[in-house]
Amino acid sequence: MSRLPVSLSLTTLAALFASHAVFAVPTGPDYIDDSQFLTAAKTRVLPPDIPWQGKSLAFAVQPGDAWATPLEASNFTRTPRYTDTVAYLERLARAKPGLIELVNLPEKTDEGRPFVMAVVSTSADKSPAGLKKTGKPTIYIEAGIHPGEANGKDAGLMMLRDMTVRGTQAGLLDKVNLLFVPTVNIDGDMRYGKYGRINQHGPDETGWRVNARNLNLNRDFTKLDSPEIRNVAYALDRYDPDFFIDTHSSDGINYQYDVTYCNNGTGWSPAANAWMDKVMTPKVFKTLEDYGHIPNVCISMNDNERPEKGYYPYYSDLARFSNQYADIRGIPGILVELHAIKPYKQQVLGNYTLYQSLFETIAANQDSLRRAIAEDRARLKGQQQVTLTWKEAAGKPQLVDFKGVVAQQVKSPITGDTVTLWTNQPKTYRVPLTPLTEPDLVVSRPKGYVVPVEYRDVIARLKAHGIAMTTFDKPTTLDVTVYRIDDIKLGTPFEPDRELADKIPGYEGRLLIDGKPVAQQRRVTYAPGSVRIDTDQRLGVLAMDLLEPASPDSFLHWGFFNATLTSAEAPETYVMEPMARKMLAESPALKREFEAKLKRDPAFAKDRNARLNWFYERTPFVDTNRFLYPVGTLK
C-alpha cells in the first residue's frame, strides 16, 4: 500500500473511509442463495490428501455413542454452531456438576449473545482464588477466534467429555485446572454456512472469520475494540493462568506437517519461551509423533508459491495477536495451527493429542515453569531498555529441513502467469528459517504516563487490560514530556486488502497514523479524572506498548488521538501576507532563513499557502497543541 501524506486532510479522508463502510447483511445460515452459482464455483479444489492413519484415531467414539460430540455424531463432518456447543457443555456440566462450571464473562457480544467459559477442576471452589489454592497449573484454552478454524473447539469438547463423564482422561483433571472458551467469535460463528472457509478441508459448514462488526478478533488484543477480546483480557487478568493456548487452522501451502504451534521466540518473556523450547516441546513433539502426527513450529512461508524461499514462525510479532499478548503479560502462551488442508478428522485428533500432551507436560514440570514465569515477570517489571518490536537478524539465516510436498509450476490461462499446484508426494527441502529475533524498536523505560481525562475511551481500555493506575481527584500540575507528531502519514495496514488498500485508508475499522514523535517539555495541569500510570508494575511493558508514541500497537497509531492531529486555526491571506512582510523587515535573520528555504525546497517555493503557513508557524497565534499527542510521559 502506498503511504499517503496527511496534513489537514484527515477529516476528509476519514469521511472517505466512512463512505465505504460495509453495511450490515443477514447473518443466518441460509442467507446465501447458492442456486445462482455454477457447480464448479461451489466446490473447493484442494490438493490431494496425504494418506494418514494414526493411533490418535482411538480417541474418537462411535457416532452412536451416548456422549458423542456433535462432530463425532456426524462422523467428523459437522462442527456445532455456538448454540449447539453451549448445549453440549451444559449437558456435560449437568452430568458432572462438581467438575464443570459454566460462567458468563462480563460483556455480551455486539449481537447480544452471552460469552461462555467452562471452568473445569476437581476443586469445589472454582473461583480464581479457589483454583490457585489447588496448587495445580491452570491452563487457559480458547478456540474459534476465527470460527471456520474449529478444530480446537471440537477437540476441546472431546477432551472435556473424556476428562469427566467418560473418565478415560480423568487422570489429567487430577493434574490441571482448565479454562475453556469454546468460541471467542460467537457472532461470527452464528454466521454459519457451507461457504465460510474456501481453503480448508472440512467440516461441511462453519462460521465466519470476522465478528458482527467485521473485525478480525486476532488483531484486537491491544486496542480492545471488541467485547469478545475485552472478555478474554478480563479472564486473563482475573484468573492469571499458568499457560495460554489459542487454537487455529493454517493454510497457505501444502506440506507434510499436520500439527504446528509456536511461542514468541525471544519475545517479552524469554525464560518461559526457553522453557517451552527445552522442556515442553521435545516431549510434546515426541507424543504427537508416537500417535501418528508430524509436528513443527508454526509456518508462515516467505513466498507461498516458492517453498525453497523458506518460512518464519510467528515469533516476536505484535501484541495485537493472541500469543504475543499473553507473552507481554508474562503468561507462557502458544498459537496452535492445525494444517487446514489435512482432513478435518486428522486436524481434530491432532489437536486432541496436543492437548493431552501439553496437560501432561505442564503438570509434570510445573515447578520449573513457575520459576520461568517469576523470572519473566521480574524482568517485565524492572527492565530499563524495553524492546517493542523485532526484526530479522542480519546475516545468513539458519537452514532447516522442511517436510514439504512436490510442487508443480504450471502456466495459468487464468492469471497469465505461472502458478504453483501442490501434489501429495512427500519431498524434503532445505530452506532458510527467518524468524524475527533482532531487537528493532527499543525504548527507555519512563517512570510513567499521564492520560488526560478527556480520553476516557483510552483510560477505559487501559483498565480493561488490568493496568494499574492512579486517578487524580483534583487538578494536578506535572512536568512531563509530550510529543508533537511531525511528518504525519496514513499508517500502513499489517494486512491490507489488496483490492482496496490504495482506495480506503483503514485497517480493522480504524484510520491508522504514522509519524515522527518530537519531544518537548511542558508543565501541564491535568483535570480531575486524569490518570497516572507508573511503569513499575507487572503490566508496565504492556503500558509502554500501548502509550509509547512510536509503538506500532500504541493507541496513537491505532487512531485514538486523530482529532489532535490538526490545527484549529488558520490565518487569512489578508492578515498573514502583510504580517509576513513586516516580520521580514524586522528580522534579517528570518529573511535569510526564508530565502534559504525557497532555494532548497522547490515544492515549498511553488506553494503560496505553504509560504504563508511558514510565517504563521513563527507567530504566537499558532495553536501550541497542534499535532500534539496529549499523553504526558514522566521521565
N, C-alpha and C positions, 0 to 999 in steps of 0.2 A: 504494500500500500504506500502511495506517495504521502509524504508528510507535508501537509498544507500549512502555510503560515497563518497565524492567528494574531490579530491586533484588537481592533474594536469591533470585529465582526462575529464574535462568539454568539451574540444573541441571534443574529441572522442564521448562523449555522445550526444553532440549537433548534430554531424554528424549522429549518430544512429537515433535520433529523426527526423532529416530531411529525412532520408531514408525511413521512414514510413509515409511520408506525404500523405494526401488524395488528389488525383488529381481531377481536375475539371470533372464534369459529366454534361450531358444535364439537364437543369432545366425547361424545358417546361412542360405543363400539361399532356402530353401524353408520357413522357419518359419511363414509366413503361409499359411493355407488361405483363398484368396480366393473359394472357391465359395459361401460363405455370404453374400456381399455382392451387392447389386443391381449390374447392369451400369453404371448411371449413377454409382454410388459408386466405380467403378474407373477412371473416365475423367476426366482433368483437363479443366476448362473454362477455356481460356486465351483472352486477346484474340486477334483475328485477326492474322496475320503482316503486317508491313510489307514489301512486296516488296523483295528485295535481290539485287543482282549486283555483285560487286566483283572487282578484279584479284587479290585475295588467293586466289581460287579456284585460281589456278595453282600455289599451294604444295602442294596435295594431290596425292598419287599415286593411281593407279587401284587398285581393290580387289585386283586380281590381281598387283600389283607384289610382287616378292620381298621388299622391305623395307617394305611397307605396315605401318603400325602396326595394332594390333588395332582401333582406331577406324576407320581408313581401310579396312581389310579388310572391315568391316561396313557400308561406305558411310555412316559417321558416325552409326550407330545404337547401337553398343555400346562403352562405355568399359571398359577392362580392370580387373578387381579387382587387389588388390595382388600376389598371386602371379603373375598374368599380366604385370603391369607389370614386376616384377623379372626375370621370364624374358626379356622383350624387351630389357631393359637388359643382361642377361648376354649375350644374343646379339650385341648391338652391341659390348660390351666384348671378346668373343672375336674379333670381326671386326677390331677396331681396338685391340689391347691397348696400343699406345703412346699412345693418345689418351683412353681412358676407363678409369678405375679405380673399382670399386665398393667402398666402405668401409662397415662396420657401425659406427654410433655406439655409445657405451658401454652404453646401457641398452636392454634389450628391453621390449616393451610389457607391459601387465598380463596379457595372454593369452600372453606368451612369444614373440612374434614379433620377429625382428631388424629394426632400423631402418636402412634402406639409404640412403646418399647417393652420388650419382655425382660424381666429381671429373673434370672434362673440361678437358684442357690439352694443348698440344704439348710441355710440359715433361716430361722423363723423370722428374723428381723431383716428385711430386705431393703432397708434404708441405706444410704451411703455409709453411715456410721456402722450399721449392722454388718454390711459386707466387709468393712475394714476390720471389724473385730474377729472375723473368721480367720484372719491371717493368711487366707488363700489369695492368690492373684486374681484380680478382677479384669476380665477381658471384654472390651467393647467391640462389637461387630456391627457394621452397617452394610446394607445391601440396597440395591435399587435406587441409588442416586441418579443412575441412568436406567430407567425401568426395563428397557429392552435387554439389558445385561443382567439377567435374572438368576444366574446360576448360584450366586451367594445366598439369595433368599431361599431357593429350593433346597440347597444343601443344608442350610440352617434349619429349615423345618424338619428335615430328616434327622439331623443331629439332635435337636431338642426332643423329638419323639423318642429317639433311642436312648437318650440320657435319662428319660423319665418313664413314660408309660411302658415301653418295651423293655427297658433296662439293660439292653445289650452294651450300652456305653455308660452305665451308671457309675462305673469307677472314675470316669472323668469328672463327674459332678462332685465327687468327694475331694477333688484336687483344685477345682477352679470355680469362680463365680462368673456368670455371663450376663452381659447387657446386649440384647439382640434387637436391632432395629431392622425389621424385615424389608421395609420400603421407606427410603428417605423422600423420594419424589412421589408423593402419594397422588397428587392431581395428575401428574404425567402418567402414572401407572393406570389411572382410570380412563385415560385416552387409549383404549385397548383395541387392538385390531390386528389384521394379518400383515399390515404393511409398515410396521413400526421400525424395522431394522433390516436394511437391504443387504448388509454384509455378513449376516450371521446364519449359521446352520441350526435352525430351530431355536425355540419351540414354535409351534404353529402361529400363535398370537402373542403379542407382548404389548406393554405400554409404550409411551413416547419418551424421547430423550430429555426434553426440557419440561419445565413446570408450566403451570397455567399462565404465567406471565412471560413465557418464552425464555426463561433464564436457565442456563446450564448451571446446575447447583454445585458442580465441582469446579466452579470458578468464583464461588461466593464466600469462601471461608474467611476472608479478611473484611470485605465490605459489608457482609451480613445484610444484603437487601431482602432476603427471603425468610419467611417464618420457619421454613424447614431447617435451614442451616443455623438459624438462631437457636432452634431446639437442640441441634447437635452440640453447639457451643455450650449451651446450658448443661447438657448431660455430661460433657467432658469436664466442665468446671465443678459441677456438684458431686459427681461420683469419682472423679480423678482416677480413672482406671490405670492399671499397670501396663496395659497393651491395647493398641488400636488396630483394627483391621477394616479396610474398606475394599469391597469386592466389585470387580468389573469384568467385562469381556474385552479382549483386544483383537483388532483385525489388522489391516494394513497389507500384509503379505502372508503367503503360506510358508509354514516351516514345521518341523517335527515336534517342537515343544508344545505341550498342552497346558501346563500349569506354570505360571510365572508370577513372581512378585518382587518388589524392591522396597528398600527402606530409603533413607535420604542421604546416603553416601556419607561424606564428611559432615555436612549439614550443621544444624544448630545443636544437635545432641550427639556428639561423636562417640561418647562412651557407649550409649545404647546401640548405636549403629554398629560399632565394633563388636559388641556382644552378639548382635544378630548374625553378623558375618562369621564369627569364630565359633560361637556356641550353638546358636539355634539352627542356622541354615544347613550346616553339614548333616545334622540329624534329620531335619525335615526333608531335605532332598533325598536322603537315603530311604526314608519311609515311602516317599512318593514313588521312587524307582522300584522299591520292593512290591508295590501294589500296581505296577504296570504303567506308570506315568513318566513323562520326560520333563523335568523341571529346569528352570533357568531364571536368571534375573529378568525383570520385565523388559520388553523390547520395543523400542521406537526407532525405526530404520532412518538412516540419514537420507536414503532415497528409496522409496517404495518400489521402484522399478529395477533397482540395481542392488541386490543383496551384498555384492562384493564391496560396496562402499561402507559397510558396517552399520553399527547401531549404537544408541546410547540408552542406558537405563534412566528412569525418571529420578535422577539424583539431584539434590541441591537446587531445586527448582524455585518456585514462588509459593509463598504461604497461602495464596488463594486456593491451592489444591489441598486435598484432604490429608494425605500423609505428611506433607510439608507443614501443614498447620499443626498436626499432632506433634511434629518434631520441634517446632518453635515454642510449643507449650511445655516441652520436656517430657512428652509421653512417647515411648517407643511405638512406632507405627509402621505399617506396611500397606502398600497399594497392591492388591491382588488382581491379576489379569489372566483369566482363563481364555484360551485361544478360541475366538468366535467361529472359526472355520471348522473346528472339530465338531463331530456330532454332539448334540446337546446333552445326551446321556453321559458321554465321556467328560464333558465340562463339569456337570454337576457332581459326578462321582470323584473327579479330581479335586474339586473344592471340598467335598466331604472329607476326603483323605487328608487334605491340607489342614482342615480344622482339627481333626483328630491328632495329627502330629504336632501342630502348634500347641494345643492344650497340654499334651503330654510333656513337651519340651519346656514350655514356660513353667509348668508346675515343678518339674524336676530341677529346674535351675533358677528358681525364683530368688534365692538369696543373692546370686551374682547379678541377676537382672536388677534388683533393687539397689544394689551398690552402684551399678552403672547409672540408674536414674538419679540417685542422690548426687553423684559426681556431675552429671549434666546440669541439674538444677542449680547447683552451686555455681557452676560456670556461667549459666544464663543470668544469674543474679549479679555476678561480680565482674564479668569480663569487661575490660575497658575499651578494647578495639573490637567492634562488632561487625561481622560480615553479614550483609543483607542480600547480596546476590553473588553467584559464582559464574565462572566461565570455563571453557575447555582449556586444559593445561597446554602450555606451549610444548613444542617438540613432537616427535613421532608418537602416535598413540600405541597402546598395547594391542597386540594381535591375539585373537582368541579363535578357537574352533566354534563354528556356528552350524548347528544341525538344521540345514535348510532342505529344500527340495530343488529338483531340476527346474530351471526357468526357461521358458521358450520365448524368444523375441520374434514377434510377427509384425508384418506390415498391416496396418489397420486401414480399411476403406472408410471407417467412421471418423477417425481422428486425423487421417492423412499423415500419420507418424507411426513409428514403431511402438508397440505396447508389449507388456510382459504378461504372459499367461502361465499359470502355475500348474505343475503336474503333481502327482503324489509319489514320485520317485525320490527316495532319500538321496541327499548329497551334502557332504560336509564342506563348508567353505572356511577359508582362513581370512578373517575380516578384522578391521580396526574396531576397538571398543572406545567410545568417545564420550565419557561422562563429563559433567560439569563439576570439577573438583577444585579449580583455582579461584581463590577469593577475588571478587571483582569490585563491587561497591563495599567499601569498608568505612565505617563511621565511628568517630569517637563518642563514647557514651556520655551524654549530658546528665546533669543532675535530675532533670525532669522537664516537663512541658506544662503549659497553661493553655487551656482551651476556653475561649470566651463563651459566656452563657448563651449568646445568640445562636451558637452552633449546637443546638440541643440534639439534632439528629446524630451528630458525631459523638457527643457525650453519651447518648443512649447506646450506641453501638460499642463504644469502649466498655461500658458497664456490662453489656451482653457478653462480651468476651470474658468477663470476670476480672478485668484490670482494676486494681485498687486505686482510689483517688480521694482527694480531699476537696470538699465543696466549700467555697468561700461564702460566709454568711453576712459579709459586709464589704464595701468597696476596699479593694486591696491593691496597693501600688507596688510594683516589682520592676527591677531592672532585668530586661530579657533581650535575647537575640531574636529578631524577626527576619523574615526573608522576603525580599522583593523578587518576583519571578520575571526574569528577562528572557528574551528570545522565545516567547510563548508559541507553542505549536500544538496542533492536534496530536494526541498520543497515538502510537501505533498499536492496534489490537494484537493480542497474542495469537489469535486465530481468526484473521479477517475472512469474511465471506468473500470468496474470490470474485463473485459477480457484482457485489455491491460495495466492496471496500473503498473504491475510489468515488463513490456517489454519496454514501451515507456515512458521515463521520461518527461512528459509535461502536461500542462493544459492550455486550451484556447489559444493554439498556442505559449505558452511561456515555457521556461525552468525555473521553479521556484527554488529559492535558499533560504535555511535557514542557519543560522549560529549565532555565538555568537559575538556581537559587543564589541570590546575592545577599550576604548577611549584612545587617545593620543593627546597631544597638539603640534601644529605646527604653524609656521609663514609661510604663503603661499602668493605668489604673483600671483594674478589672471589676466589672459589676458583680454584685452578689449572684450566686448561682454558677459562676465560672468555676472551673475545676483545675486543681494542680495534680499532676500525675508524676510521682517520683519513679525513677527507673531502678531504684534499689529494691526490687520486688521480683518475685518469681517470673511474672509475665512482663518484665521490663524490656526484654528484647522484642517481644510482640508489640509493645507500645511504641518502640522505636520504628519497627517495620511499618506501623500504621501512621506515624506522625512525622517521621523524618521527610522533609520535602523532596529529597532525591530518590526515595524508595519507590520502586515500581508498584508496590502494593499500598502506598500511602493513600489516605483519604484525599489528599490533594490530587494525586494522579488519577484517582477514580472519579474526580469531578465534583466532590462535595463542596468545593470552595470556588466554583467557576464564577459566581457573581462578583467576587472580589477582583477578578482579572479584567477589569475595565476601568475607565476613568469617568467619573460622574459629571465633570465639567469640561468644556472645550471652548476656546476663545473664538469670537467672530473676527473675521479678517479686518473689519474697520477699526477694531481695537488693537489687534496684535501687530498689524503691519506698521503703523506709526510708532507703537511702543518699541518694536524691534529696531527701528531707525534710531530712536533715542538711546537705546541700550548700546548700539554700536558706536554712536558718537561719544558716549560717556566712557567706554572701556576699549582702549586699543587692543588689550589682550583678548577680549571677547571677539573683536573684529578679526584678529589673526586666526583664532580658533575656528570661526565660521568660514573664513576663506579656505583654510586647510581642509575642512570637511567637504566643501564644494569640489575641491580638486580630487580628493581621494575616493569620493563616493558619487559616481555619475547618476545613479538612481535617485539619490537624495537631491542632487542638483536639479533634476528634472521635475521634482515633486513639490509644488508650491505649498501644499498642506504640511508636508514633512518639514520644510524650511520654517514655516510659522510655528509648528509644534516644537521645533528645536529651541526656539526662543521662549516659548511658553514654559517648557521644562525648566527654564532658568529664572522663573519668576516665583514669588511666594504665593501666587494664586493657584498653582498647580496642586492637585489632590495628593497629599502626602501618603494616603493609603492606597493609591492606585497600584494595581498589580501586586498587592501585598498578600502573602499567606499569613493569616492572622493568628496562628498558633505560636505562642511565645516559647522559646527554648531557654531553659535555665542551665547555664554552663557550669 
